[in-house]
Amino acid sequence: MTRNPQLTANGELTHLLTLEGLPAAIVTHILDTAEPFVSIAEREVKKVPLLRGKAMFNLFFENSTRTRTTFEIAAKRLSADVINLNIGASSTTKGETLLDTVDNLCAMNADLFVVRHSQSGAPHLIAAHLTAKGRSHVHVVNAGDGRHAHPTQGLLDLYTIRHYKKDFRALTVAIVGDVLHSRVARSLIHGLTTMQVPRVRVIAPRTLLPTKVESLGVEVFNDMREGLSGCDVIVMLRLQNERMKGALLPSAGEYFKHYGLTGDKLALARPDAIVMHPGPMNRGVEIESPVADGARSVILPQVTFGIAVRMAVLSIVSAN
Amino acid sequence: MTPDGHLPDAEAALDAMVERMRGAVAHDAALVGIYSGGAWIAERLAARLPGAHPLGFIDVSYYRDDYALSGLKPNTRRTALPFDVSGASIVLVDDVLYTGRSVRAAINELFDFGRPERIELAVLVDRGGRELPIEATYTGVRLAVARDRSIVLSRDSGGALSLCVEPAGVVG
């Protein structure tokens, strides 16, 4: 059996590439580490010196203002230096390969790469390349690759669920929407099953579900009302507008009617159910405003926790 | 170690600390315990010293100088300083003063919350071995202990403190 590429020979996290196959003890360690980081935002100096002198490169081959910004804030709160590269507008358009870009940045003494790429597996490729070059002191964090994984989003979702629900092992969690194209959904499903959440549901039209999605250990519902019944946690996924152009969906209005989260559908879940969304949301498409802004919504706390979780990931991989 | 080879009683050392601090510590000085042993002592001091002492707790994990060597320790706690650090008179409280590195980290952390008027240091045990120019203002007891040993403070279910010696694992 080959070693999990994100772990050192001692089983410690040195890159974060995916939640699939990540041991529960490491997930718990990340969530525990994130907890005291939340309060750093309340200090007069919103910084601790843990990663002082480290250089973190945000390598975003695909746009994402929110994820890039939260990684940047996380690194700055740890006192690291952050360099944002707008790759689309630079070397790759001149023909440089991904690994040549990485080698050049290593020659500039990079310590950490945060990578967002439209191709699944790009962060794995970089991590393997660094190992092959003997650069075990340089770390890679996946900030979303293709349809594959978005592990820090999955971790911040787990953090949010644990914050409000305490114990994973008695929960029913529903993930609603475009599971087919969603790396957020994939990472969260792996995280939830690792943490032994007994009932993970996906709710979507058949056209937006991967084939054999059941093999991930989830129950499938095509009827939203049926799927929401008795849920403790509802995770709404963003409906990407470009899906409307293909033959996958008739219209945004039709989608909202069947799969949009409204107050009356939310009433079918448990009375203390929380509503989550990874953002950015399309109000009136997958979620109506009174729910998004309502008392059960924890969408903005998710963003705040996301910074603490990313601080935890950066500080853990940097030490290994 | 004391001449008879036994560690002194932690409660007696605490009594000695209280005697030295009574009358010397400002009546409104905040007591800030360094987790975890220092936090227990700060709680006890707050109950026994005259005056009204705001109580705070500090976890120096993010400010330690050995992060690059040993990483973050598990179970880091939240630093909680529920008073305005700017202008405050503060007594840092720790269980064992050894190299001085934890105290250096704690002072740095305090300054990220504001500019205190004064910081003093109160320790239950001073075991020598300093690697930094740091001394305690108030000391319960002084001990000489071999470098390959750590002094560990424990608290039982009734709240009573005790000291024991263990093979060194962590630099204090």
Interface residues (C-beta under 8 A of the other chain):
Chain A: H29 D32 T33 E35 P36 V38 S39 R43 E44 V45 K47 V48 P49 L50 S315 I316 A319 N320
Chain B: D59 Y62 Y63 Y67 A68 S70 G71 L72 P74 N75 T76 R77 R78 T79 A80 V85 S86 N108 E109 D112 F113 G114
